[in-house]
Amino acid sequence: MKEADDFIWSNWISKGQAKIEIPGAKKLLERLEKGNQEFRKELFHSSVCNHIDNQGICFYDSSLLLSSLVDLVQGDIAKTIGLDLGNDDGERRRAAKLAGGLRKLNNFVLILDDVWQHIPLDRVGLPNSGNGCKLIIASRSLEVCRKIGCEEYIKVEPVTEKEAWELFSEKLGHDRTFAPQIEPITKSLTKKCSGLPLGIITMAGCMRDVEDITEWNDTLERMKGSIVEHDDDMGIEVFQVLKYSYDMLKDPTVQQCFLHCSLFPEDYKIPREMLIEHFIDERLVDGMRSRQAELNRGHTILNKLENVCLLEGSLDTRRSGRACSGMEYIETAMSIVEGVTNYEGIDEKMKKLKRKLKHLRSREEDVKEELKHAEGLSLKKPRKVVENWLKNVGNIKNQVEQMEQQIQETRWFSHLPLERKMGMLTEQVAELDQQGQFPEGLTLEAHGSKHVKFITTKLIGQTFQEHKDVIWECLRSNNVSKIGIYGMGGVGKTTLLIDIHNELLDHPNFSVSWVTASQEFRIHKLQNDIAKTIKLELENDDDGRKRAAQLAWHLRNMNNFVLILDDVWQHFPLDRVGIPTGGNGCKLILTSRSLEVCRKIGCEEHIKVQPLSEKDAWELFTEKLGHETLSHEIEPIAKLLAKKCSGLPLGIITMAGCMREVEDISEWSDALGKMNESVVEDDDDMSTEVFQVLKYSYDRLKDPKVKQCFLYCSLFPEDFEIERETLVEYFIDERLVDGMRSRQAELNRGLAILNKLENGCLLEGIVKANGKKYVKMHDLVRSMAIKIAKVNSPILVKAGEQLKEIPAEEKWSKDFIKVSLMENNISDIPDSVSPNCPKLSTLMLNHNHCLRSIPDCFFSYMPQLSVLDLSYTHIENLPTSISDLVNLTALRLEGCMRLQHIPSLANLKVLRRLNLSLTGITEVPQGMEMLFNLRYLNLDGTGIKMIPDCIFAKLSCLQYLGIDNVITISSKLKVRGVEMVKLRKLETLKGQLYDMEDFNAYVRWRENNGGPNNYLLQVGQYFLSHSSLMKTYDRAVCLKECKISKSKGGEDSLVLPTDVQFLHIRKCNDASSLCDIASLNNATQLRDCEIHICEGMENMVCCCSCSLPLLQSLQSLWLFGLSKLRALIGGEICCASKSASPSSKLLLQTAMFSSLTRLQIFDCPKLKRLFTPVLLSNLKHLEVLTVEKCEQMVEIIGEALDESDDCINQQEPISSTSIILALPKLSNLRLLCLPELKRFCYKEIIFDSLVKIYTNSCPKLSFNGQPAHAYSSSC
């Protein structure tokens, strides 16, 4: 880019070059337009420059040349230089007059941007030689530049991989640091953009502030699979730009040839001759007189595609020929190109009319909604032109309805007159749609509303005051220029900002403007709306850059200006609108229902407005109800009714308005009953005023799968906290997340969907103290979702309603698709009950803990049942009718601890999930070998003793296999590594292998051939659950009573996976230190190590010069019951002494335990001292230290001459001048049952981060040498 910049400047100075061509160089031209001011002043000195922004440069967007006449172009160029061409002169005279005017401008440069076709310079009047002007054009087509006669061509190539990464990092945020797991994904994602700046910038904007690794993985997976949603920013902002190049290929044959190139692999160099042979085979090049003519035609087509930058040409030195490669973005973009038909019959024309009318209806609804919003705030009144437009829309809708009726009643040969009329109606609908953009806005300012405080509801609650304080702090700060206020619909975002707006009007140091963003966003309209609030008349010009520059200039000159944008639904580039922020720009506050929008706009501060607390909600409810005292009978009902609104101010105010002055207790009870049943009538105020507001967030979800996932959450009980991973597993079972290349990709996609729903405030995210993540639905959102779901497909939701009996048979409709009866107290299903639900696909009876039996006939009339959840019930036998559910894809029985018998599964050939974990079964169910499509099998904690060898060979589609022996001590279920090798699609394996030989053989096979990315491999019987490990670590190994050190013959007794993250060793007595385990040299990703009851272990590391990689990466170490352990590092005393060599000290200081954050020592009786000063200097990241039941522990940090010297009594008394700083991040310290512990450190030590310290049963511990807070429970 720099070289191109310099080249153009040099050619401006050179008098020999008159025209420069820059294919695809819009950004470069913008830089030149804004470039070096001093250089410009030196170069362009004509007085005419004053009329062209003091620059001597005319910048003209020529994209309209495709549909505009030459005189229009002449007029636009003349306008920029202040020349009047007149209206009556002919084209030639106008051209001559324009050329004369341009020649008078010395050193004049004309920039034509985005040129798509050849421009006859003489006809327009552009002088190009001698004393003519300099012409720079930007185009995607080399052919266009050649025809115009450019003397120089500059092709702007994609940026390098290094430059791409720098650009991506910059747009993501200058202070962004990535987690180690995320950084390689970000680099892969950047690489997928193939150096295209537009793609890089858009992708960075999409991922700004995203911390969830699953969302990064999902984005990368979709880019790899060329999966881009039409409402995705990449689809809207990047692919539509690229697709325009395709649309400009007028020849259908050339278009088809281009699309054919996308069939080849990514980054594939296609030899031109081979590609042309494909064209010939496909009859894309056909009908020529000879084969050579066909080859020539093929080369011409490829030249055309290269010249317009849709293909990239290269010279392949290996083949002594030329090759073509399809740019990755273009290849993906073309995956969304749809075919078109050449003939439209009456039906097609009617469909076209309906499509246009549908868009017009949407615009009409948006206009009405915006007018309603403005009227609600008492700010504006509708323009007359808007009122007339609404009347015309109503008339055209009636005409279309009449037309449709006429077509149905008329025979086909009488359709011709109707077709003519239909064409006229189509044009009228399109015209009305165009008129409905209203660039001047929908409303006029109501009398006296400028700079007048808005009417608003009084803010209630401490949270609102806290939000106000944060906003004011940001307004006063120089570090924050953009503030994003987000939250669900009706939660009070606008109310909060109205309060801020009114206070700003009274503030002498601020000026403020309020603009409500249109739900159908257009930059042109937003520019006009902002301009009107500051009394600025913008040029009614199609060039958005000029309007943006004009608006930005005025906003920069308004001191301490605050712009409030309310109700923003989609992100937009602030510079394209003309909103300057930061530095001498204005402050921007926006409200949105989407955190994603706030992130992409680049807000530095995000404030989420939460629902009111129960106390504040009741206060608001009573205020809006009126201050009259409620009767004793009504008050508890009123409190329950207010509680059902779950703190949503809009719902509370609406409900209070409905119940104002209602004194009949039966009416109150009825309202509560309807809310409990999620029954809201269409004409009810809650439906029209609350649900419609909430539903708009749902309507904005463009992806139908995301909508279905949202609606699925309504099947869970009210206020139910759903674990994220569990919910995603349901999505997979329901095929809402499907068709991905792997199970992990499906999990990532599901979690990304939940993030989208959370960011859009349709779900509420919850993080527990243990780090587990859950989601929850707001009660009113859930009621709205159930209402939508019932319209789309009949469902029955009675989840968490304390039912004791299953609904009567007549309550089961034949049309039910889904039934949720989870979380109830159903104890018995009568033998006679057999619901007739032929369309039922999902039945959830889980968590009915009293349910003991299900009659055999219960499932007899549910032939389409696909997902059946009976988990956590007390059933003892499954009914035999289960065997006939041939469409069943998911059978969930986990937690049915009394379950003893399962009928044959042989007929369930499409079953994909079978979860039998924590059940009482003792044998593998009959027919399991017939489950050829099984993807998920969980047998954790069952009583099964053995799995027949033949079964796994039949389950070739398995992706998840869990055989973790927990809870059931009697179970000794093991798997053979040789059987696991057959499962080539396996991604997750949890199980116990037979012995170390079997373990090592399987690990070697996996290292060489690939295998599960997630595993928990065990050798030896464990009685405690390690299933929680899989939540923290993807790859874990647990070994008990095994030989782990090298054998006498030098062979490794233990072969660890190189990517293991967690290692637990228990009762393995043959190793004296970790250095004896040779395979640890390759375990570079080990993060957590636990060593329990290993009697041979004397040191963790053999010596201070040990170079085990894990010593640098290890983050957590837990030592338990090591009876011979004397030191963490063998020979550490020598290493710490003054006589130690500098090299040994240096090695220890720079590597060993440098990443350790948690250290726990328990029951190590021979350990006297934990750290020396040399080791202490490495522990800069240590946060938690626990030392317990170490009988000989004398001091935690000590220094001695040898191992036998107890120098604690020989040290000098602690001096205040001998202070050392160590353990800077230690926040939690526990010292328990240490009878010989005399002091913490031989010198005084300061803790900067200590929060908690706990000591107990340390009788000799004195204050001398202790931290200042040694006897406090918290600091």
Buried (B, 14 or more C-beta within 10 A) or exposed (E): BEEBBEBBBEBBEEEEBBBBBBBBBBBBBBBBBEBEEEEBEEBBEBEBBEEBBEBBBBBBBBBBBEEEEBBEBBBBBBBBBEBEBEEEBEBEEBBBBBBEBBBEBBBBBBBBBBBBBBBEBEBBBBBBEEEBBBBBBBBBBBBBBEEBEBEBEBEBEBBEEEBBBBBBBEBBBEEBEBEEEBEEBBBBBBBBBBBBBBBBBBBBBBBBBBEBBBBBBBBBBBBBBBBBBEEBBBBBBBBBBBBBBBEBBEEEBBBBBBBBBBEBEBEEBBBBBEBBBBBBEEEBBEEBEEEEEBBBBBBEBBBBBBBBBBBBBEEEEEEEEBBBBBBBBBBBBBEBBEEEEEEEEBEEBBEBBBEBBEBBBBBBEBBBBBBEBBBEBEBBBBBEEBEEBBEBBEEBBEBBEEBBEBBEEEEEEEBEEBBEEBEEBBEBBBEBBEBBEBEBBBBBBBEEBEEBBBEBBEBBBEBBEEBBEBBBEBBEEEEBBBBBBBBBBBBBBBBBBBBBBBBBBEEEEBBBBBBBBBBBEEBBBBBBBBBBBBEBEBEEBEBBBBBBBBBBEBBBEBEBBBBBBBBBBBBBBBEBBBBBBBEEBBBBBBBBBBBBBBBBBBBBBBBBBBBBBEEBBBBBBBBBBEEEEBEEEBEEBBBBBBBBBBBBBBBBBBBBEBBEEBEEEEBBBEBBEBBBEBEBEEEBBBBBBBBBBBBBBBEBBEBEBBBBBBBBBBBBBBEBBBBBBEBBBBBBBBBBBEEBEEBBBBBBBBBBBBBBBBBBBBBBBBEEEEEBBBBBBBBBBBBBBBBBBBEEBBBBBBBBBEBEEBBEEEEBBEEBBBBBBBBBBBBBBEEEBBBEBEBBBBBBBBBBBEBBBBBBBBBBBBBBBBBBBBBBBBBEBBBBBBBBBEBBBBBBBBBBBEBBEBBBBBBBBBBBBBBBBBBBBEBBBEBBBBBEBBBBBBBBBBBBEEBEEEBBEBBBBBBBBBBBBBBBEEBEBBBBBBBBBEBEEBBBBBBBBBEBEBBBBBBEBBBEEEBBBBBBBBBBEBEEEBBEBBEBBBBBBBBBEBBBBBEEEEEBBBBBBBBBBBBBBBBBBBBBBBBBBBBBBBBBBBBBBBBBBBBBBBBBBBBBBBEBBBBBBBBBBBBBBBBBBBBBBBBBBBBBBEEBEEEBBEBBBEBBBBBBBBBBBBBBBBBBBBBBBBBBBBBBBBBBBBBBBBBBBBBBBBBBBEBEEEBBEEBEEBEEEEEBEBBEBBBBBBBBBBBBBBBBBBBBBEBEEBEBBEBEEBEEBEEEBBBEBBEEEEB
